[in-house]
Amino acid sequence: MKKLLIILFLFSSMLLNAQLIKWDKFDEKTLNGQVFMRLSEYTQNIGHYSISPVFSKQRKIHRLIKFNNSKYSLNELSANINYKLPTNYIGVLDAIPCKDIKDFDITYQDIANRCIIDWILSPSDSFFMIGSGNEVVTTSYYNKKTETVYISVVFIQ
């Protein structure tokens, strides 16, 4: 009986981590959780410290992305978000076009992994990802018209 419960637990956790994206019902909360988990792994492995999630400015960041993503370039939008947040908040932003990948079985973890890799490969963004703060606000927004996922990670110092 114990073995059966362990197998069921492991199987359910694998399914939770590998949720396929249904593009017509995109779940931003699931993506936020996956981005946080992936970022947490990265900071523990590279920076040797842990982070904790914070939700205090998540709605404000979501609204900034939602209402301004078509008006500004990615760098301008990122600067706008950082300008509108308190000075002890430092954020990085990524946009992942999904038009070409929608026909494949893509999971929320795949998107989170791609986002973290984009930030690691960007010299300016990777600088902020280590040592910028132990509290993190992760926010995502899926623009159905442009089929683009925006992901913001804000570190609180």
N, CA and C atoms as a LAMMPS dump frame, in Angstrom:
ITEM: TIMESTEP
0
ITEM: NUMBER OF ATOMS
471
ITEM: BOX BOUNDS ff ff ff
-5.0000000000000000e+02 5.0000000000000000e+02
-5.0000000000000000e+02 5.0000000000000000e+02
-5.0000000000000000e+02 5.0000000000000000e+02
ITEM: ATOMS id mol type element x y z
1 1 1 N 0.827 -1.197 0
2 1 2 C 0 0 0
3 1 3 C 0.868 1.258 0
4 2 1 N 1.952 1.239 0.806
5 2 2 C 2.844 2.391 0.847
6 2 3 C 3.477 2.636 -0.513
7 3 1 N 3.875 1.572 -1.167
8 3 2 C 4.5 1.709 -2.489
9 3 3 C 3.521 2.306 -3.493
10 4 1 N 2.28 1.895 -3.413
11 4 2 C 1.259 2.432 -4.308
12 4 3 C 1.065 3.923 -4.065
13 5 1 N 1.017 4.34 -2.817
14 5 2 C 0.863 5.76 -2.495
15 5 3 C 2.061 6.57 -2.976
16 6 1 N 3.256 6.021 -2.807
17 6 2 C 4.456 6.721 -3.267
18 6 3 C 4.43 6.869 -4.788
19 7 1 N 4.046 5.813 -5.479
20 7 2 C 3.971 5.871 -6.945
21 7 3 C 2.925 6.889 -7.385
22 8 1 N 1.77 6.89 -6.738
23 8 2 C 0.73 7.871 -7.073
24 8 3 C 1.197 9.297 -6.807
25 9 1 N 1.906 9.511 -5.712
26 9 2 C 2.413 10.839 -5.383
27 9 3 C 3.424 11.306 -6.432
28 10 1 N 4.365 10.448 -6.781
29 10 2 C 5.369 10.808 -7.78
30 10 3 C 4.732 11.064 -9.135
31 11 1 N 3.77 10.23 -9.521
32 11 2 C 3.098 10.404 -10.799
33 11 3 C 2.323 11.716 -10.842
34 12 1 N 1.619 12.051 -9.757
35 12 2 C 0.841 13.298 -9.739
36 12 3 C 1.75 14.511 -9.755
37 13 1 N 2.898 14.44 -9.081
38 13 2 C 3.804 15.586 -9.109
39 13 3 C 4.432 15.752 -10.489
40 14 1 N 4.678 14.649 -11.202
41 14 2 C 5.197 14.743 -12.559
42 14 3 C 4.156 15.385 -13.478
43 15 1 N 2.913 15.033 -13.309
44 15 2 C 1.853 15.624 -14.133
45 15 3 C 1.693 17.105 -13.844
46 16 1 N 1.802 17.478 -12.577
47 16 2 C 1.659 18.882 -12.206
48 16 3 C 2.761 19.717 -12.832
49 17 1 N 3.978 19.212 -12.823
50 17 2 C 5.102 19.951 -13.372
51 17 3 C 5.119 19.954 -14.886
52 18 1 N 4.415 19.064 -15.523
53 18 2 C 4.449 18.951 -16.978
54 18 3 C 3.081 19.216 -17.59
55 19 1 N 2.412 20.24 -17.12
56 19 2 C 1.093 20.566 -17.659
57 19 3 C 1.229 21.143 -19.058
58 20 1 N 0.535 20.541 -20.005
59 20 2 C 0.519 21.068 -21.355
60 20 3 C -0.271 22.367 -21.395
61 21 1 N 0.178 23.276 -22.218
62 21 2 C -0.49 24.568 -22.336
63 21 3 C -1.688 24.437 -23.262
64 22 1 N -2.829 24.893 -22.8
65 22 2 C -4.018 25.043 -23.635
66 22 3 C -4.082 26.532 -23.952
67 23 1 N -3.734 26.888 -25.165
68 23 2 C -3.537 28.288 -25.52
69 23 3 C -4.812 29.111 -25.388
70 24 1 N -5.969 28.505 -25.569
71 24 2 C -7.218 29.252 -25.42
72 24 3 C -7.579 29.474 -23.948
73 25 1 N -6.943 28.721 -23.043
74 25 2 C -7.178 28.871 -21.603
75 25 3 C -5.844 28.972 -20.887
76 26 1 N -5.023 29.904 -21.329
77 26 2 C -3.678 30.053 -20.786
78 26 3 C -3.751 30.371 -19.294
79 27 1 N -3.003 29.634 -18.486
80 27 2 C -3.033 29.787 -17.028
81 27 3 C -1.777 30.517 -16.562
82 28 1 N -1.919 31.823 -16.34
83 28 2 C -0.786 32.645 -15.939
84 28 3 C -0.266 32.268 -14.55
85 29 1 N -1.142 31.843 -13.656
86 29 2 C -0.705 31.449 -12.312
87 29 3 C 0.195 30.218 -12.365
88 30 1 N -0.133 29.273 -13.22
89 30 2 C 0.706 28.082 -13.372
90 30 3 C 2.075 28.474 -13.911
91 31 1 N 2.099 29.354 -14.901
92 31 2 C 3.379 29.797 -15.444
93 31 3 C 4.179 30.556 -14.392
94 32 1 N 3.515 31.413 -13.621
95 32 2 C 4.213 32.14 -12.549
96 32 3 C 4.895 31.167 -11.591
97 33 1 N 4.178 30.109 -11.228
98 33 2 C 4.742 29.11 -10.322
99 33 3 C 5.92 28.39 -10.932
100 34 1 N 5.826 28.05 -12.215
101 34 2 C 6.927 27.364 -12.887
102 34 3 C 8.15 28.267 -13.02
103 35 1 N 7.934 29.539 -13.335
104 35 2 C 9.058 30.479 -13.437
105 35 3 C 9.727 30.62 -12.065
106 36 1 N 8.916 30.742 -11.017
107 36 2 C 9.496 30.858 -9.681
108 36 3 C 10.3 29.611 -9.32
109 37 1 N 9.753 28.43 -9.595
110 37 2 C 10.471 27.187 -9.267
111 37 3 C 11.797 27.102 -10.016
112 38 1 N 11.784 27.436 -11.29
113 38 2 C 13.007 27.373 -12.107
114 38 3 C 14.018 28.41 -11.634
115 39 1 N 13.55 29.608 -11.323
116 39 2 C 14.432 30.673 -10.827
117 39 3 C 15.012 30.299 -9.463
118 40 1 N 14.202 29.675 -8.64
119 40 2 C 14.663 29.236 -7.327
120 40 3 C 15.783 28.207 -7.466
121 41 1 N 15.618 27.262 -8.375
122 41 2 C 16.677 26.275 -8.638
123 41 3 C 17.955 26.968 -9.088
124 42 1 N 17.804 27.954 -9.971
125 42 2 C 18.968 28.669 -10.506
126 42 3 C 19.7 29.44 -9.405
127 43 1 N 18.963 30.179 -8.586
128 43 2 C 19.63 30.964 -7.545
129 43 3 C 20.276 30.077 -6.488
130 44 1 N 19.676 28.932 -6.213
131 44 2 C 20.287 28.012 -5.244
132 44 3 C 21.556 27.386 -5.808
133 45 1 N 21.556 27.039 -7.085
134 45 2 C 22.726 26.402 -7.689
135 45 3 C 23.854 27.383 -7.978
136 46 1 N 23.534 28.554 -8.47
137 46 2 C 24.555 29.517 -8.884
138 46 3 C 24.884 30.506 -7.758
139 47 1 N 23.856 31.049 -7.128
140 47 2 C 24.079 32.07 -6.105
141 47 3 C 24.169 31.53 -4.705
142 48 1 N 23.811 30.265 -4.522
143 48 2 C 23.853 29.598 -3.215
144 48 3 C 22.987 30.309 -2.165
145 49 1 N 21.827 30.765 -2.571
146 49 2 C 20.847 31.307 -1.632
147 49 3 C 19.451 30.994 -2.138
148 50 1 N 18.475 31.055 -1.244
149 50 2 C 17.104 30.774 -1.656
150 50 3 C 16.292 32.052 -1.744
151 51 1 N 15.219 31.945 -2.507
152 51 2 C 14.314 33.077 -2.685
153 51 3 C 12.933 32.671 -2.199
154 52 1 N 12.123 33.665 -1.922
155 52 2 C 10.744 33.39 -1.516
156 52 3 C 9.802 34.245 -2.362
157 53 1 N 8.613 33.712 -2.641
158 53 2 C 7.671 34.454 -3.488
159 53 3 C 6.97 35.567 -2.717
160 54 1 N 6.697 36.649 -3.433
161 54 2 C 5.957 37.784 -2.887
162 54 3 C 4.886 38.137 -3.914
163 55 1 N 3.719 38.507 -3.453
164 55 2 C 2.613 38.795 -4.368
165 55 3 C 2.119 40.238 -4.283
166 56 1 N 2.83 41.085 -3.53
167 56 2 C 2.319 42.425 -3.23
168 56 3 C 2.158 43.319 -4.455
169 57 1 N 3.045 43.281 -5.417
170 57 2 C 2.962 44.167 -6.583
171 57 3 C 2.598 43.414 -7.864
172 58 1 N 2.188 42.16 -7.723
173 58 2 C 1.929 41.323 -8.891
174 58 3 C 0.816 41.901 -9.773
175 59 1 N -0.249 42.351 -9.17
176 59 2 C -1.375 42.893 -9.957
177 59 3 C -0.964 44.153 -10.722
178 60 1 N -0.188 45.025 -10.062
179 60 2 C 0.26 46.256 -10.707
180 60 3 C 1.167 45.945 -11.901
181 61 1 N 2.083 45.02 -11.723
182 61 2 C 2.989 44.64 -12.8
183 61 3 C 2.201 44.009 -13.952
184 62 1 N 1.246 43.136 -13.616
185 62 2 C 0.409 42.498 -14.635
186 62 3 C -0.334 43.541 -15.457
187 63 1 N -0.901 44.524 -14.79
188 63 2 C -1.641 45.577 -15.5
189 63 3 C -0.711 46.41 -16.388
190 64 1 N 0.489 46.709 -15.89
191 64 2 C 1.454 47.471 -16.693
192 64 3 C 1.811 46.72 -17.97
193 65 1 N 2.028 45.426 -17.851
194 65 2 C 2.358 44.626 -19.031
195 65 3 C 1.153 44.533 -19.96
196 66 1 N -0.007 44.232 -19.395
197 66 2 C -1.219 44.032 -20.196
198 66 3 C -1.576 45.262 -21.024
199 67 1 N -1.511 46.443 -20.414
200 67 2 C -1.971 47.645 -21.099
201 67 3 C -0.878 48.377 -21.863
202 68 1 N 0.374 47.945 -21.751
203 68 2 C 1.464 48.669 -22.41
204 68 3 C 2.319 47.819 -23.334
205 69 1 N 2.055 46.493 -23.421
206 69 2 C 2.947 45.645 -24.222
207 69 3 C 2.918 45.977 -25.705
208 70 1 N 1.819 46.505 -26.209
209 70 2 C 1.756 46.835 -27.633
210 70 3 C 2.246 48.259 -27.916
211 71 1 N 2.394 49.06 -26.868
212 71 2 C 2.822 50.453 -27.044
213 71 3 C 4.339 50.616 -27.046
214 72 1 N 5.018 49.743 -26.318
215 72 2 C 6.455 49.915 -26.101
216 72 3 C 7.244 48.702 -26.569
217 73 1 N 8.526 48.941 -26.831
218 73 2 C 9.428 47.822 -27.075
219 73 3 C 9.645 47.103 -25.739
220 74 1 N 10.255 45.955 -25.784
221 74 2 C 10.489 45.183 -24.564
222 74 3 C 11.355 45.962 -23.568
223 75 1 N 12.41 46.607 -24.057
224 75 2 C 13.279 47.38 -23.167
225 75 3 C 12.548 48.576 -22.572
226 76 1 N 11.732 49.256 -23.375
227 76 2 C 10.965 50.398 -22.866
228 76 3 C 9.928 49.95 -21.839
229 77 1 N 9.286 48.826 -22.099
230 77 2 C 8.301 48.294 -21.16
231 77 3 C 8.968 47.9 -19.848
232 78 1 N 10.123 47.271 -19.925
233 78 2 C 10.871 46.896 -18.725
234 78 3 C 11.266 48.141 -17.928
235 79 1 N 11.744 49.163 -18.621
236 79 2 C 12.115 50.419 -17.95
237 79 3 C 10.893 51.072 -17.308
238 80 1 N 9.75 51.026 -17.999
239 80 2 C 8.515 51.594 -17.479
240 80 3 C 8.082 50.882 -16.192
241 81 1 N 8.186 49.551 -16.194
242 81 2 C 7.832 48.787 -14.991
243 81 3 C 8.749 49.153 -13.839
244 82 1 N 10.054 49.204 -14.105
245 82 2 C 11.012 49.543 -13.045
246 82 3 C 10.803 50.963 -12.53
247 83 1 N 10.414 51.872 -13.418
248 83 2 C 10.182 53.264 -13.018
249 83 3 C 8.964 53.381 -12.097
250 84 1 N 7.937 52.582 -12.358
251 84 2 C 6.686 52.686 -11.594
252 84 3 C 6.703 51.911 -10.28
253 85 1 N 7.746 51.149 -10.021
254 85 2 C 7.857 50.384 -8.778
255 85 3 C 8.755 51.124 -7.791
256 86 1 N 8.643 50.782 -6.501
257 86 2 C 9.535 51.413 -5.512
258 86 3 C 11.009 51.179 -5.868
259 87 1 N 11.881 52.036 -5.374
260 87 2 C 13.294 51.988 -5.76
261 87 3 C 14.016 50.735 -5.288
262 88 1 N 13.483 50.033 -4.307
263 88 2 C 14.14 48.802 -3.852
264 88 3 C 13.678 47.583 -4.647
265 89 1 N 12.948 47.781 -5.74
266 89 2 C 12.515 46.711 -6.633
267 89 3 C 13.341 46.796 -7.918
268 90 1 N 13.889 45.668 -8.362
269 90 2 C 14.632 45.6 -9.624
270 90 3 C 14.019 44.48 -10.447
271 91 1 N 13.585 44.805 -11.665
272 91 2 C 12.9 43.804 -12.472
273 91 3 C 13.558 43.527 -13.806
274 92 1 N 13.35 42.31 -14.29
275 92 2 C 13.752 41.92 -15.643
276 92 3 C 12.498 41.398 -16.35
277 93 1 N 12.462 41.562 -17.662
278 93 2 C 11.277 41.203 -18.438
279 93 3 C 11.713 40.431 -19.667
280 94 1 N 10.916 39.44 -20.047
281 94 2 C 11.178 38.681 -21.268
282 94 3 C 9.871 38.522 -22.032
283 95 1 N 9.972 38.459 -23.345
284 95 2 C 8.809 38.202 -24.2
285 95 3 C 9.138 36.999 -25.066
286 96 1 N 8.24 36.022 -25.06
287 96 2 C 8.461 34.798 -25.821
288 96 3 C 7.351 34.663 -26.862
289 97 1 N 7.693 34.832 -28.151
290 97 2 C 6.687 34.638 -29.189
291 97 3 C 6.301 33.162 -29.284
292 98 1 N 5.019 32.901 -29.381
293 98 2 C 4.532 31.513 -29.339
294 98 3 C 3.863 31.067 -30.625
295 99 1 N 3.857 31.901 -31.65
296 99 2 C 3.196 31.53 -32.91
297 99 3 C 3.742 30.234 -33.489
298 100 1 N 5.05 30.084 -33.465
299 100 2 C 5.684 28.927 -34.108
300 100 3 C 5.681 27.675 -33.244
301 101 1 N 5.385 27.806 -31.962
302 101 2 C 5.438 26.629 -31.08
303 101 3 C 4.063 26.142 -30.654
304 102 1 N 3.009 26.814 -31.076
305 102 2 C 1.665 26.448 -30.635
306 102 3 C 1.204 25.09 -31.162
307 103 1 N 1.807 24.626 -32.238
308 103 2 C 1.396 23.342 -32.809
309 103 3 C 2.038 22.152 -32.098
310 104 1 N 2.971 22.419 -31.199
311 104 2 C 3.676 21.351 -30.496
312 104 3 C 3.135 21.224 -29.079
313 105 1 N 3.436 20.102 -28.444
314 105 2 C 3.047 19.905 -27.049
315 105 3 C 4.036 20.648 -26.163
316 106 1 N 3.679 21.837 -25.766
317 106 2 C 4.54 22.702 -24.955
318 106 3 C 3.961 22.77 -23.545
319 107 1 N 4.829 22.687 -22.558
320 107 2 C 4.396 22.778 -21.161
321 107 3 C 4.755 24.157 -20.608
322 108 1 N 4.148 24.469 -19.473
323 108 2 C 4.479 25.717 -18.791
324 108 3 C 5.942 25.706 -18.361
325 109 1 N 6.462 24.529 -18.021
326 109 2 C 7.863 24.43 -17.629
327 109 3 C 8.785 24.72 -18.822
328 110 1 N 8.378 24.321 -20.022
329 110 2 C 9.177 24.634 -21.219
330 110 3 C 9.307 26.143 -21.395
331 111 1 N 8.193 26.851 -21.224
332 111 2 C 8.22 28.313 -21.356
333 111 3 C 9.092 28.921 -20.255
334 112 1 N 8.944 28.444 -19.02
335 112 2 C 9.748 28.956 -17.9
336 112 3 C 11.231 28.7 -18.152
337 113 1 N 11.567 27.518 -18.636
338 113 2 C 12.969 27.203 -18.927
339 113 3 C 13.533 28.13 -19.99
340 114 1 N 12.762 28.363 -21.032
341 114 2 C 13.22 29.257 -22.109
342 114 3 C 13.442 30.666 -21.587
343 115 1 N 12.553 31.121 -20.722
344 115 2 C 12.67 32.456 -20.147
345 115 3 C 13.943 32.578 -19.303
346 116 1 N 14.188 31.614 -18.436
347 116 2 C 15.377 31.65 -17.585
348 116 3 C 16.639 31.618 -18.444
349 117 1 N 16.642 30.797 -19.485
350 117 2 C 17.802 30.739 -20.381
351 117 3 C 18.012 32.084 -21.074
352 118 1 N 16.936 32.726 -21.536
353 118 2 C 17.052 34.051 -22.154
354 118 3 C 17.71 35.04 -21.199
355 119 1 N 17.288 35.022 -19.936
356 119 2 C 17.871 35.951 -18.962
357 119 3 C 19.322 35.622 -18.659
358 120 1 N 19.645 34.338 -18.581
359 120 2 C 21.032 33.942 -18.295
360 120 3 C 21.949 34.385 -19.437
361 121 1 N 21.471 34.287 -20.675
362 121 2 C 22.291 34.641 -21.833
363 121 3 C 22.377 36.146 -22.07
364 122 1 N 21.54 36.922 -21.418
365 122 2 C 21.585 38.372 -21.546
366 122 3 C 22.508 38.928 -20.458
367 123 1 N 23.607 39.583 -20.847
368 123 2 C 24.553 40.062 -19.83
369 123 3 C 23.925 40.988 -18.79
370 124 1 N 23.046 41.879 -19.209
371 124 2 C 22.457 42.813 -18.244
372 124 3 C 21.449 42.135 -17.328
373 125 1 N 20.633 41.223 -17.876
374 125 2 C 19.626 40.555 -17.066
375 125 3 C 20.24 39.535 -16.111
376 126 1 N 21.265 38.808 -16.557
377 126 2 C 21.876 37.801 -15.689
378 126 3 C 22.545 38.455 -14.494
379 127 1 N 23.018 39.686 -14.66
380 127 2 C 23.617 40.427 -13.551
381 127 3 C 22.611 40.629 -12.422
382 128 1 N 21.365 40.96 -12.784
383 128 2 C 20.34 41.22 -11.778
384 128 3 C 19.804 39.949 -11.127
385 129 1 N 19.984 38.815 -11.783
386 129 2 C 19.37 37.588 -11.281
387 129 3 C 20.081 36.998 -10.068
388 130 1 N 21.302 37.37 -9.819
389 130 2 C 22.027 36.827 -8.669
390 130 3 C 22.314 37.962 -7.696
391 131 1 N 21.863 37.785 -6.486
392 131 2 C 22.168 38.732 -5.422
393 131 3 C 21.324 39.986 -5.39
394 132 1 N 20.259 40.041 -6.184
395 132 2 C 19.438 41.246 -6.218
396 132 3 C 18.38 41.273 -5.13
397 133 1 N 18.121 40.176 -4.501
398 133 2 C 17.127 40.143 -3.436
399 133 3 C 16.631 38.741 -3.186
400 134 1 N 16.141 38.517 -1.981
401 134 2 C 15.651 37.193 -1.615
402 134 3 C 14.149 37.055 -1.812
403 135 1 N 13.467 38.143 -2.059
404 135 2 C 12.024 38.101 -2.302
405 135 3 C 11.782 38.429 -3.767
406 136 1 N 10.891 37.659 -4.391
407 136 2 C 10.699 37.763 -5.836
408 136 3 C 9.217 37.797 -6.176
409 137 1 N 8.864 38.699 -7.084
410 137 2 C 7.507 38.762 -7.637
411 137 3 C 7.587 38.255 -9.069
412 138 1 N 6.911 37.14 -9.371
413 138 2 C 6.865 36.643 -10.75
414 138 3 C 5.477 36.938 -11.317
415 139 1 N 5.469 37.489 -12.519
416 139 2 C 4.217 37.87 -13.159
417 139 3 C 4.289 37.525 -14.635
418 140 1 N 3.227 36.943 -15.156
419 140 2 C 3.191 36.651 -16.59
420 140 3 C 1.886 37.163 -17.187
421 141 1 N 1.955 37.386 -18.498
422 141 2 C 0.776 37.818 -19.235
423 141 3 C 0.864 37.223 -20.638
424 142 1 N -0.223 36.618 -21.092
425 142 2 C -0.275 36.07 -22.448
426 142 3 C -1.158 36.96 -23.307
427 143 1 N -0.572 37.564 -24.321
428 143 2 C -1.312 38.392 -25.261
429 143 3 C -1.814 37.488 -26.382
430 144 1 N -3.118 37.231 -26.403
431 144 2 C -3.7 36.31 -27.385
432 144 3 C -3.603 36.855 -28.806
433 145 1 N -3.684 38.184 -28.968
434 145 2 C -3.631 38.765 -30.312
435 145 3 C -2.256 38.567 -30.95
436 146 1 N -1.209 38.852 -30.194
437 146 2 C 0.142 38.728 -30.744
438 146 3 C 0.754 37.358 -30.482
439 147 1 N 0.049 36.528 -29.703
440 147 2 C 0.518 35.201 -29.323
441 147 3 C 1.916 35.258 -28.705
442 148 1 N 2.052 36.16 -27.742
443 148 2 C 3.322 36.374 -27.054
444 148 3 C 3.111 36.269 -25.556
445 149 1 N 4.03 35.583 -24.882
446 149 2 C 4.005 35.484 -23.424
447 149 3 C 5.042 36.469 -22.876
448 150 1 N 4.598 37.328 -21.966
449 150 2 C 5.481 38.254 -21.264
450 150 3 C 5.677 37.746 -19.856
451 151 1 N 6.925 37.699 -19.431
452 151 2 C 7.234 37.217 -18.09
453 151 3 C 8.133 38.229 -17.41
454 152 1 N 7.689 38.657 -16.233
455 152 2 C 8.437 39.619 -15.436
456 152 3 C 8.858 38.975 -14.119
457 153 1 N 10.093 39.21 -13.739
458 153 2 C 10.582 38.796 -12.434
459 153 3 C 11.144 40.037 -11.768
460 154 1 N 10.612 40.366 -10.601
461 154 2 C 11.041 41.549 -9.865
462 154 3 C 11.633 41.095 -8.536
463 155 1 N 12.865 41.531 -8.297
464 155 2 C 13.563 41.219 -7.055
465 155 3 C 13.374 42.382 -6.089
466 156 1 N 13.116 42.061 -4.829
467 156 2 C 12.963 43.087 -3.801
468 156 3 C 14.212 43.058 -2.934
469 157 1 N 14.901 44.198 -2.87
470 157 2 C 16.143 44.289 -2.098
471 157 3 C 15.875 44.587 -0.648
